[in-house]
Amino acid sequence: MADETIGIVGAGIVGLATGREIALRRPGTRVVVLEKERAVAVHQTGHNSGVVHAGIYYAPGSLKADLCVRGVSVLREYCQDRGLPYAEIGKLVVAVREDELGRMENLYERARNNHVPELRKVSKEEIRELEPHAGGIAALHSPRTAITDYPAIAREFAKDIEASGGEVRLGFPVTSITDVPGGIEVASGQERVRVDRLILCAGLHSDSVARLAQDKKEPRIVPFRGEYMLLRPERTGLVRGLIYPVPDPRYPFLGVHFTPRVDGSVEVGPNAVLALAREGYTLGRISPKDLAGLAAYPGSWRMAAQHWRTGIREYRGSLSRAAFMKDAQLYVPGVGVSDVVRGGAGVRAQALDPDGTLVDDFRIHQVGRITAVRNAPSPAATASMAIAEHLVDAVLGGASAI
């Protein structure tokens, strides 16, 4: 097997981490990463907020929980070894209403089951000691939660692959995947690459690329755009570490929060609005093809029926800076509309089942010689090196994908 060629579709952080893991695990195996863009980490990885999650939110025993906790450890070590940014600035998960205290207690127990290090409950007074400008009546404090630079990590992974004799082939949008005797042929127009095994890490296009490989149609990808504000440079001192709300378990998004970045800026957000294109980073980006696919999928309508009230609230924040900041002021009361400017946006590849359920956990399918990552939402960047271990176990070790 040492003379195998293993192909990976997608040069985001998960695909590149997987290619690197194969090269480490099986020296002599040739890795070819195929990417439609002209650079690595262009989409979800390149628009990531940079948070290294400690494992607070995820159901114990889920792939998310297990791979996040493992992923933090190996990612920290990798960053330290390569001199990449990694700062443990800590996170407060803040309750601002009495009715959130029960959910916060449940979150605390969940985090303890996930072995989140040094997590503790803090009082209203202790919140002010940690974050003098924060609001809230109680909180959880995770001092080991960190921030990093995921695009820089992805570029380092790409260097590792190339140093091992592998290739990261850019400008290769996959148009067909065909079984051939003893392997798989991956095409981009008239260009062909033959591999022995194939791993699909296509992110925003994971469902459409998986269908090229004859995988089942579900789950489908629904793109959600997350829009950010930025604190003006003279106001970044309002925030020391990460300040997050207590999440609502009925919805997979965390709500507006404050995120210091490794470059010294501070993001406020994101909201979560349905994007009108898979790569819809702006309001004006519309894809008739993507919209038609959403409209034709029964799961889209069932999701809308379940979450339409939340959707209206999120769109209100998208259109009005004042509405956006109203939520933010619950957590840092001193921040106002004049303290922020419009920041960037990312698009989350959210998998959706036919019954309208937003898929929460990682989901991986296996179709013969092909392994397809069908859902890898946050904390996929945190967990990327652990996801890679899991995938390589499935591909090279004969384990079953989940």
N, C-alpha and C positions, 0 to 999 in steps of 0.2 A: 504493500500500500504506500510505500515511501515515494514511489514515482507517480502517484496520483496527481491530477489537477483538480482542485476544488474551486468552483466559481462562487462568487457572492455578488448578488445584485443589490446595489445601494451602498454609497460611501458616506453614510451618516455614522454617528459614533458607534452604533450597535454593529453595523456591518464591518466597520474597520476593526473594532475590538475583536470580532469573531475571526477575521482574517489573521490578525496578530496571534490569537490563541492557537489557531491551527498551525501556524508557522512554528510556534514554540513547542507545541505538543508533538508534532510530527515533522521534524527536520527532514528535508528532502521532498516533502509534499509541496507542489507549486500552488500558490494562491493567486487567483485573478479576481480583482474587485472591479465590477462594471458599474459605471455611474453616468447618468445622462447629462449632468451638469459639467461645466468646465473647471470646477474646483470641488474639493470635498467639503462636507458639513454645510451645505448651502441652505438646507431647509430647516427641519425641526432642531437639529443640533446647533445650527448657526443663529437661531432665534431664541435659544434657551436662556433662562434668567440666571443660570449659573449656580443654582442652589444644589448642594450635596445633602440630600435628605437623610435623616437619621433612622427612619423607619417608624415614625410615630403613627401614621394614619392607616396602615395596611392590615388587613385581616390576618391574624396569626395563622400560620400554616399555608397561606397563599404563596404563589410564586413571587408576587410583588414583595411580600414581607421577607421571605427567605433570601431572595436575590438582592434586595436593597441592602439588607444588613451585611451580607457577604460583600456586596459591591463597594460599600463605603470603605471597608478595610483595605481592599486591594487597590482601589482608586487613590486613597490617601498615600499609600506606599509608593505607587507609581509616580504621583506628582512630586513627592519628596525626592525620589530617585532621579527624576528628569529636571528638577528645578522649575516645575510648573506652579502657577499660583494655587494656593490652597490655604484658606484662612478660616479658622474655627471662630466665627463671630457670634455664634449662638442664635437661638430662636425663642421668641415668646409666642405661645398660642394663647390668645387673650379672649376671655369671656367678657362681654360688655353688658349682658343682661342676665337676670336671675335664671331665666329658663334655659340658658346655655350651660349652667353649672353641672347638670346631670350628664350632658353630652361630653363635657370636659372630663368628668370623672371616668366615663366609659373610655374616652381616648387615653387617659392615663393608664388604665388597666391594660388596654390593647398595646400601648407602647412598652409597658413592663414585660408583657408576654413576648414582645419582639426584642427584648434585651437592649432597648435604647439606653446608651450609657449616660449616667449622671442626671437623668431626668428628674425634676422635682416640681412640686406644686409651690406656687408663690402667691402671696397675699397682694392686696391692692397697694399696700405700702412698699412691698418688695418690688413690685412692678416699677414703681417710681425710682427706686434705687438703681435698677437695671436700665430703665429707659425713662429719663426724667420728663419727657414730653408725651409719654404714652397715656392713653386712657385705660379703662377696664376695671373690673371688680375682682378678678382673680385670673391666674394664668398658669400654664405649664412652661417651664424653662428647660430648654435643651441646649446646654452650653457647647456641645460638640458638633452641632449642626454647622456646616461650613459653606463657603462659596468658592468657586473655581472658574476656570475658563475652558468650557467644553470644546469650542472650536480649536483651541490650541492643543488640547488633548487629542482630538481627532486627527489633527495634522501629524502629531507625534506617532500615533498608531500607524498612519499611512507610511511614515518613514520606516517604522519597524518592519512592515510588510515588504517594502522594497529592499531593505537591507538584507532580508532573508532570501532574496531571489524572486520574490513575488512581484506582482504588477498591480497598479491602480490605474485602470484605463478610463480616462475621462471622455466626455462627449460620446457616450455609448448608450443611447436610449433603447432599451430592450423592446423589440417588436414581435419576437416569437421565441418560444421555448419548445424544442422538439426532442422526443426520445429517438436516439439512434443506437445502432448495435454497440453495446458496451458503455454507453454514456449518454450525454445530453448535449444538444447543439443549441446555443443561445445566439440569436441574430439581432443585429441592429441594421435594418435595411438589407444591403447586400453583404455586409460584414458578418463573419461567422466566428464564434469561439466554441471549441469543443471542450467539455469538462467531464470528469467522471462523476462528480456529485455537485449539487447546486444548493445554495442557501439564499433565500429571498429575504432581504431586509429593506423593503422598498418604501417604508414609512407611509407618506400620504397616498402612495399609489399601491399599497400592499395588496389590496383586494384585486385590482385589475391585473397586476403582474402575476398574482397567484392563479388567476383564471387562465392566463396564458399557459400555466403549468398543469392545467386540468384539475386544479383544486376546486373544492365546492365554492359556491357563490357567497355564502355567508361565513363570517360577518362582513358587512359592507363598511366602508370608511365614510364617515361624515366629518367634514372639515369644520372646526370651530376656530374662529380668529380671536386671539387674546390681545387686547390693546392696552398699552401702557402710557402713563404719564411719567415725566421725570421731574424730580425736585430741582428747582433752580440751584445752581452751585452754592449760593450763599445760604441756602436753607437745608443743605444736606446734614448739618449738625443736629437737626431735629431727631435723627434716627441713628442709633449706634449699631444695632444688630437687626436681624429679621423679625418682623412683627406680623403675625398671621392671625386670622380669625379662627374660631372654633368651627370646623366644617359641618355642613349639613349632610348627614349620611345618605339622604335621598338623591343627592346630586353629586357627580364625580368631580366637580370643579371646586377649588378651595375658596374662591371669593377674593376680593381686593385685599392686597397686603403690601407691605413695604419691604423692598429688597435692595440692600446695598450691593453694589457690583465691585469686582476686583479693580476696576478703573477709577473708583471713587465716586461714581454716580449712584443715585438712589432711584430705583423704579417704584412706581405706585401702580398697582394693578395685579393681574389683568382682569378685565371683564371676560365674558365668553359669549360671543355671538356667532350664529351660523354664518360661515363664510360662503360666498357665492361662487367660489372656485376652490379647487384643492390647494392651489397656491395663491389664494386670495388674501394677500397681505395688506391690501388697501380696500376701502369701500368701493372704489371704482373698478376693481378687478372682478369681472364676471365671466364665467365659462358656461355657455349654453349646454355643452355636453355634460358637464358636471351637474348642472341644475336638473337636466332631464333625467339623469341617473338617480338623483335624490327623489324626484317627483314620482318616478316609476317604482320605487322601492316601498313596499307596505310598511316596513319598519320606520321610515321617516315620518309617516302620518301618525303612527302610534306613539312615537316619541313626542311629536308636537302636541298630541292630545294630553300627554302626561305632564309636559313641562312648559306649556304656553305662557303661563303667568311669569315664570322665571325668565323666559325668553324676552318678554316685553320689558321687564325690568332691566335686563342686560342691554337691550337696544337703546333704552332711554339713556343709559350711561354712555353708550357709544356716541350718541348724537349731542349730548349736553355735558360739558365739562363740570358744570355745577352739580349735576346729578351724579356723575362719576365720583366727585370728591366728597359728596355727602356720606357715602359709605366709608371712605377713607378716614373721614374726620371722627368716626366712632373710635378709631384706634390711636390716632394722633390728633387730638382736638385742635391743636394750634396751627394745623396746616390748612391753607385756604386755596381758592381757585387761582389767586395771583402768585402762589408759590410754586406752581407747576407749569410745565410746557408739554405739548404733545410729544410722546416718545415713539418708539417703534412698535411693531406688532409681530406676533408669531401665529402660526396655524398648527393646531393640534389634530393629529390623525386619530379621531375617536371611532372605534369600532362599534357597530350597532347591529344587534340581532334582529331577526324578522319580527319579534313581538314588541319591538320598540325599546328593549333594554339596552342601556349604554354599558358596553362590556367594561368591567372594572379591572380584571386581572389580565396579566400577560396571556396571550393565546398563540400557540404554536402548532402547526399542522405538519404532518409528514405524508408525502405522496411519492412512494417508491424511493428514488434516489434524490428527491427534492425535499428540503425542509423549508417551510414557509412561516415567517414571523407575521402573524395576522393582526396582532394587537400588542403594541409596546408603548403605552402611555407613560407619563411621569409615574415613577421615578426611573425611567429607562436609561437616562443619561447617567444618573448615580449608579445604577445597577449594571451598566454596560459591560464591564469586565466579567461580572458574575453571569450575566445573560450569555456572554460568549462561552464561558465554561460549560453552561448548561447545554447550549446548542452543540458544542463540539463533542460533549458526552453523547448526545443523541446521534450525531452524524458519524463519529468515529468509534464510539464505544458501543453502539448497538442499542442504547437506551431508547425508550419510547418518548416521543415528544408529547407535550400536553397542550 
